Amino acid sequence: MRSILIANPKGGSGKTTIATNLAGYFATRGKHVVLSDMDRQRSALDWLERRPDNVALIHGLNGRGKHTDSLSADWTIIDSGAGLHGDKLSDAVKLADWVIVPIQPSAFDIGAAEDFLQILRDEKAVRKARTFVAVVGMRIDSRTRSALKLQTYLEKSGFPILGNLRDAQIYPLVAEHGLSIFDMRPAQVARDLQQWAPLLHWLINADSHAK
């Protein structure tokens, strides 16, 4: 079983977008996927309740409180809540193989992420290379000054930068119907699939090397 924690202390950073679409990706490839929701808003579990019966199955887990994993899962995707910190953060990081931090290109988001990434650097599981951290830019328009500022900051973060996802209407559209972009016809989401490629390549290659 492989476990991916999606974490950022700031609400609205794009955690659920990453979590649900990652779950969709692995499910469409025939994997047994558990989507664990640690957020009191239950956005990921609500997404699962809207998911049609005729698409790839994803199992839901209420991950609030002390997180537990499904040992039968190939992949557990953990959508953490805003404000995850202290012992709960340490426990979640310790259990995860990977931590993905989504960051938006605003001064508020960058400021919040700066402190959080330092906390992750200090986590024992990260220092001992038992848990690996990467960052993803969210809702990015590469032509803007804020996008350039985010890119400059992330390059100094010490963690891999696994691409930028654009601010596209396809994400709220598919989420409304309990779908991911990986449930759509590739021609409809070709640009977005291309943007996901670095993150998926990182996860799959790291997993294959670990076996």
C-alpha positions in Angstrom: 0.0 0.0 0.0 1.2 3.5 -0.9 0.0 6.6 0.8 0.0 10.2 -0.5 -0.8 13.1 1.9 -2.0 16.3 0.3 -1.3 19.1 2.8 -1.2 22.8 3.2 -2.3 24.7 6.3 -4.2 27.3 4.3 -7.8 26.7 3.3 -8.7 26.9 -0.4 -5.2 26.0 -1.6 -6.3 23.2 -3.9 -5.8 20.2 -1.7 -9.1 18.5 -2.6 -8.6 19.2 -6.3 -5.3 17.3 -6.1 -6.6 14.5 -3.9 -9.7 13.7 -6.0 -7.9 13.9 -9.3 -5.1 11.6 -8.0 -7.7 9.2 -6.8 -9.4 9.3 -10.1 -6.1 8.7 -12.0 -5.2 5.5 -10.0 -8.8 4.2 -10.0 -9.0 4.5 -13.8 -5.9 2.3 -14.0 -7.6 -0.5 -12.1 -6.0 0.2 -8.7 -7.8 -0.3 -5.4 -7.9 3.4 -4.2 -9.0 4.7 -0.8 -9.7 8.4 -0.6 -9.4 9.5 3.0 -10.9 12.8 4.1 -9.4 14.5 7.2 -11.2 17.8 6.6 -14.3 18.6 8.7 -15.9 20.1 5.5 -16.0 16.6 4.0 -15.3 18.0 0.5 -13.6 14.8 -0.8 -16.3 12.5 0.7 -19.0 14.7 -0.7 -17.3 14.4 -4.1 -17.4 10.6 -3.7 -21.1 10.7 -3.0 -21.7 12.4 -6.3 -19.5 9.9 -8.2 -21.5 8.0 -10.8 -21.7 4.2 -10.7 -20.4 3.7 -14.2 -16.9 5.1 -13.6 -13.9 3.6 -11.8 -14.7 2.7 -8.1 -13.0 4.7 -5.3 -13.5 3.8 -1.7 -14.1 6.6 0.9 -12.7 6.8 4.4 -13.4 9.3 7.1 -9.9 10.1 8.2 -10.7 12.6 10.9 -9.1 12.1 14.3 -6.2 9.6 14.3 -5.8 8.6 10.7 -6.1 4.9 9.9 -5.2 3.3 6.6 -6.9 0.6 4.6 -4.3 -2.1 4.4 -6.0 -3.7 1.3 -5.6 -0.5 -0.8 -3.0 -0.1 -3.5 -3.1 3.6 -3.0 -4.5 5.7 -0.1 -4.9 9.4 -1.0 -5.3 11.6 2.1 -7.0 15.0 1.8 -6.0 16.8 4.9 -7.8 19.8 6.5 -6.7 23.3 6.8 -4.6 24.0 9.9 -3.0 20.6 10.1 -0.1 21.0 12.6 1.6 19.6 15.6 1.3 15.9 16.5 -1.4 15.3 13.9 0.8 16.6 11.1 3.8 14.6 12.4 1.7 11.4 12.5 0.2 12.0 9.1 3.7 12.7 7.5 5.1 9.6 9.2 2.4 7.4 7.7 2.8 8.9 4.2 5.2 7.8 1.5 4.7 11.2 -0.2 3.5 14.6 0.8 2.2 16.9 -2.0 1.9 20.6 -1.1 -0.3 22.6 -3.4 0.5 26.4 -3.4 -1.3 29.3 -5.1 0.6 32.4 -6.4 -0.6 35.0 -3.9 1.5 36.7 -1.2 -0.8 35.2 1.5 -0.4 31.7 0.1 3.4 31.9 -0.3 3.7 33.3 3.2 1.7 30.5 4.7 3.6 27.9 2.6 7.0 29.2 3.6 6.4 28.4 7.3 4.8 25.1 6.5 7.6 23.9 4.2 10.1 24.6 7.0 8.0 22.5 9.4 8.1 19.7 6.8 11.9 20.0 6.4 12.2 19.5 10.2 10.0 16.4 10.3 12.1 13.4 11.1 10.4 11.2 8.4 11.4 13.8 5.8 14.9 14.3 7.1 15.5 10.5 7.1 14.2 10.3 3.6 11.3 8.0 4.6 8.7 10.5 3.4 9.3 12.6 0.3 7.8 16.1 -0.3 7.0 17.9 -3.5 5.1 21.1 -4.4 2.6 21.9 -7.1 1.6 25.4 -8.3 -2.2 25.8 -8.3 -4.4 28.0 -10.5 -1.4 29.4 -12.3 -1.4 31.8 -15.3 2.2 31.6 -16.4 2.0 35.0 -17.9 1.5 36.8 -14.6 4.0 38.4 -12.3 2.6 36.5 -9.3 3.3 33.2 -11.2 6.9 34.2 -11.7 7.2 35.2 -8.0 5.9 31.8 -7.0 8.2 30.0 -9.3 11.2 31.9 -8.0 10.2 31.1 -4.4 9.6 27.4 -5.1 13.0 27.0 -6.7 14.5 28.0 -3.4 12.3 25.7 -1.3 14.6 22.6 -1.6 11.7 20.4 -2.7 10.9 19.2 -6.2 8.5 21.4 -8.2 6.2 19.1 -10.1 4.6 21.5 -12.4 1.8 24.1 -12.4 -2.0 23.4 -12.9 -3.9 26.2 -14.6 -7.0 27.9 -13.4 -9.4 26.0 -15.7 -13.2 25.6 -15.5 -12.8 21.9 -16.2 -11.9 21.3 -12.5 -15.1 22.6 -10.9 -17.1 21.1 -13.8 -15.9 17.6 -13.2 -15.9 18.0 -9.4 -19.6 18.9 -9.5 -20.3 15.5 -11.0 -18.0 13.4 -8.8 -15.5 13.0 -11.7 -11.8 13.6 -12.2 -10.1 14.9 -15.4 -8.9 11.3 -15.8 -12.5 10.1 -16.2 -12.9 12.4 -19.2 -12.1 11.7 -22.9 -8.4 12.6 -23.3 -9.1 15.0 -26.2 -11.3 17.1 -23.8 -8.5 17.6 -21.3 -5.3 17.2 -23.3 -3.7 20.4 -22.0 -4.5 19.5 -18.4 -3.3 15.9 -18.7 0.0 17.3 -19.9 0.3 19.5 -16.8 -0.3 16.5 -14.6 2.4 14.5 -16.2 5.4 15.6 -14.1 3.6 14.8 -10.8 2.3 11.4 -12.0 5.8 10.5 -13.4 7.4 11.3 -10.1 4.9 9.2 -8.1 5.0 6.2 -10.5 8.8 6.1 -10.9 9.4 6.5 -7.2 6.9 3.6 -6.6 8.5 1.3 -9.1 12.0 2.0 -7.7 10.8 1.1 -4.2 9.6 -2.4 -5.3 
